[in-house]
Amino acid sequence: MLAPDNNRQDIDEQEIVDEALTSRRSVRAFLPTPVDDETVKDILRVAARAPSGTNMQPWKVYVVTGDKKQALSDAILNSGVRAEKATWDEYRYYPDQFFEPYLTRRRAVGFALYSLLGIGRRDTDRMRAQHDRNFVFFDAPVGMIFTIDRRLNQGSWIDHGMFLQSIMIAARGRGLHTCPQAAFAPYHRQIRPLLGIPDEEIVVCGMALGYEDASKPENSLRSERAPLDEFVTFVR
C-alpha cells in the first residue's frame, strides 16, 4: 500500500484555493436560476469565519429575493435620484478628485466594459442605463445589502471588507458568482425603510449573487492587475 503523497495533497489544496481567488470577478449579468436559502446560509456561515479585531464581527447582512428584491430595485430606480446626483453622505468611497495611478486604472476598466457593450465614450444615456443595472443586481436571483454600526471605526471597516471577500470566495466554491456593489450606498434613504435598517447602521454596499450568464459580453471582461513591483517592497 502506497504512503499518502502529502506534497501532492498540498498542491491540490493550493490549486483549489488559487482557483477560487483568481476566478472571482465582478459578474454583471446573471441567469435567473434560483439559489436556495440553504446555500446562501452556508456561504454566509463559512464567510463569518473571516477575522475581525477582538472577534467583534462588525457585519450585518440583509438578504433579498423575489418580491422584496424587486421592491428595492423599484424604490431606487423610481426615486428620481440619478446616479450622478446621489449623495455620499454616510461615507466617502472614492476621493474627491482622482489622481494617478488610480485615475488611469479606473478609466481603463470603465472603457473596457463599455467597449464590450458597444457603448461609446459620449453615449451617456447608455452609460447611465448600464450603471442602473446595479440596482436590479444585474438580474441575479439573490441580492445582499451590507451594513455596519456607525459607531465603529476604520479597523472594523477593514474587517468588514475581509468578510465581503470571504463571501465571494465561498460563492466560487459552490459554482456561483458575485458582484460587490458600492453603488447602493448613496441610496440608503430608499433602502432603510424597505429592509428595516436602523439608523445606527450605515449601508456599506450591496452584492449580487447567482449563476453567471456566460452568453453576455460584459462577462468576458477580465480586469488587469498591477505587477508586483508596483506595490510590493521587500525590506531585508
C-alpha positions in Angstrom: 0.0 0.0 0.0 1.4 3.3 -1.0 2.0 6.0 1.6 -0.1 9.2 1.1 1.6 11.8 -1.0 1.4 14.8 1.3 3.2 17.0 -1.3 0.5 16.1 -3.9 -2.2 16.9 -1.4 -0.7 20.3 -0.7 -0.5 21.1 -4.4 -4.2 20.1 -4.9 -5.2 22.3 -2.0 -3.2 25.2 -3.3 -4.8 24.9 -6.8 -8.3 24.8 -5.3 -7.7 28.0 -3.2 -5.9 29.8 -6.0 -8.7 28.9 -8.5 -11.3 30.3 -6.1 -9.4 33.5 -5.8 -8.4 34.1 -9.4 -11.7 33.1 -10.8 -13.6 35.6 -8.7 -14.6 38.6 -10.7 -17.4 41.1 -10.8 -20.1 39.4 -12.9 -22.6 41.9 -14.4 -25.2 39.5 -16.0 -26.8 36.6 -14.2 -29.0 33.7 -15.1 -32.5 33.5 -13.5 -31.6 30.1 -12.0 -32.6 30.3 -8.3 -30.2 29.9 -5.4 -31.8 28.2 -2.4 -31.7 29.8 1.0 -29.7 27.0 2.5 -26.9 27.6 0.0 -26.9 31.3 0.9 -26.8 30.5 4.6 -23.9 28.0 4.0 -21.9 30.8 2.2 -22.6 33.3 5.0 -21.8 30.8 7.7 -18.4 30.0 6.2 -17.6 33.6 5.4 -18.3 34.6 9.0 -15.0 32.8 9.9 -13.4 36.0 8.5 -11.1 37.6 11.0 -12.1 40.7 13.0 -10.4 42.6 15.7 -11.1 41.1 19.1 -13.7 38.9 17.3 -16.2 41.9 17.0 -17.7 40.6 13.8 -18.9 44.0 12.7 -21.0 43.0 9.8 -24.8 42.8 9.2 -26.4 41.3 6.1 -29.9 41.8 4.6 -30.6 39.1 2.0 -33.3 40.0 -0.5 -35.0 37.8 -3.1 -38.2 37.7 -5.1 -40.8 40.5 -4.5 -38.7 42.2 -1.8 -35.7 42.4 -4.2 -37.9 43.8 -6.9 -39.4 46.4 -4.5 -35.9 47.5 -3.5 -34.9 47.9 -7.2 -38.1 49.9 -7.9 -37.6 52.2 -4.9 -34.2 53.2 -6.1 -34.9 53.4 -9.9 -38.2 55.3 -9.3 -36.7 57.6 -6.7 -35.9 60.3 -9.2 -32.3 60.5 -7.9 -29.9 59.8 -10.7 -26.6 58.1 -10.0 -24.6 61.3 -10.7 -26.8 63.2 -8.2 -26.7 60.5 -5.5 -25.3 61.8 -2.2 -22.4 60.0 -0.5 -23.4 61.5 2.9 -22.8 58.4 5.0 -19.2 57.7 3.9 -16.9 58.5 1.0 -15.9 55.6 -1.2 -13.9 57.5 -3.8 -11.5 60.5 -3.4 -13.0 63.9 -4.3 -10.5 64.1 -7.2 -8.9 61.1 -8.8 -5.1 61.0 -9.3 -2.5 58.6 -10.7 -2.2 55.7 -10.8 -5.8 55.3 -9.7 -7.3 57.6 -12.4 -5.8 55.5 -15.2 -6.9 52.2 -13.7 -10.4 53.5 -13.2 -10.7 54.7 -16.7 -9.2 51.5 -18.2 -11.7 49.2 -16.6 -14.6 51.5 -17.5 -13.6 51.9 -21.1 -13.1 48.1 -21.4 -16.5 47.4 -20.1 -18.3 49.9 -22.3 -16.3 48.7 -25.3 -17.6 45.2 -24.8 -21.1 46.5 -24.7 -20.6 48.8 -27.7 -21.1 51.9 -25.7 -19.2 55.0 -26.9 -17.4 57.5 -24.7 -20.1 60.1 -25.3 -23.1 57.8 -25.1 -24.1 59.0 -21.6 -27.6 57.6 -21.8 -26.4 54.1 -22.3 -23.7 54.5 -19.7 -26.4 55.6 -17.2 -28.6 52.6 -18.2 -25.7 50.2 -17.6 -24.9 51.7 -14.3 -28.6 51.4 -13.3 -28.3 47.7 -13.8 -26.6 47.7 -10.4 -30.0 48.3 -8.9 -31.5 45.2 -10.3 -28.5 43.3 -9.0 -27.6 42.6 -12.7 -30.7 40.2 -12.7 -29.1 37.9 -10.0 -31.7 36.0 -8.0 -30.1 37.0 -4.7 -29.2 40.4 -3.6 -27.5 41.4 -0.3 -27.2 44.7 1.4 -24.4 45.0 4.0 -24.3 47.4 6.9 -22.0 48.4 9.8 -22.7 50.1 13.1 -21.8 53.8 12.5 -20.1 54.0 16.0 -17.3 51.7 14.9 -14.0 52.9 13.5 -11.8 52.2 10.5 -10.5 49.0 11.8 -13.9 47.4 11.7 -14.4 48.6 8.1 -11.2 46.6 7.2 -12.7 43.6 9.0 -16.0 44.1 7.0 -14.0 44.0 3.8 -12.5 40.7 4.7 -16.0 39.3 5.3 -17.1 40.5 1.9 -14.2 38.8 0.2 -14.8 35.6 2.1 -18.4 35.6 0.8 -17.2 36.0 -2.8 -14.6 33.2 -2.4 -17.1 30.8 -0.7 -19.5 31.5 -3.6 -16.9 30.4 -6.1 -16.5 27.1 -4.2 -20.2 26.5 -5.0 -20.0 27.4 -8.7 -21.6 30.8 -8.0 -20.5 34.3 -8.9 -20.9 37.7 -7.3 -20.6 41.4 -7.9 -19.9 43.7 -5.0 -21.7 47.0 -5.5 -20.9 50.2 -3.7 -23.5 51.9 -5.9 -26.2 51.1 -3.4 -24.6 53.1 -0.5 -25.9 56.6 -1.6 -29.4 55.2 -1.7 -29.7 54.4 2.0 -32.8 56.6 2.3 -34.6 54.3 -0.2 -33.2 51.1 1.3 -33.7 51.7 5.0 -37.5 51.6 5.3 -37.8 48.7 3.0 -35.4 46.5 4.8 -36.0 47.8 8.3 -32.4 49.0 8.7 -32.0 51.0 11.9 -30.4 54.5 11.9 -27.3 53.4 13.7 -26.3 51.2 10.8 -24.5 52.6 7.7 -25.3 50.9 4.3 -21.8 49.8 3.2 -22.6 48.2 -0.2 -24.7 45.6 -2.0 -23.8 42.4 -3.6 -25.3 40.3 -6.4 -25.2 36.5 -6.1 -26.1 33.9 -8.6 -25.0 31.9 -11.7 -23.1 33.7 -14.4 -24.8 34.2 -17.8 -21.7 33.4 -19.9 -23.5 34.4 -23.1 -23.4 38.1 -22.1 -20.4 40.1 -23.5 -19.9 42.1 -20.3 -18.9 38.9 -18.5 -15.9 38.4 -20.8 -14.3 41.4 -19.0 -11.1 40.5 -17.2 -9.7 43.5 -15.4 -5.9 43.8 -15.2 -3.8 43.8 -12.1 -0.6 45.8 -11.5 2.6 43.8 -11.4 4.1 43.0 -8.1 7.0 45.5 -8.4 4.4 48.3 -8.4 3.0 47.6 -5.0 5.4 45.2 -3.2 8.7 46.2 -1.4 10.9 43.5 0.2 12.8 45.1 3.1 15.7 42.9 4.1 
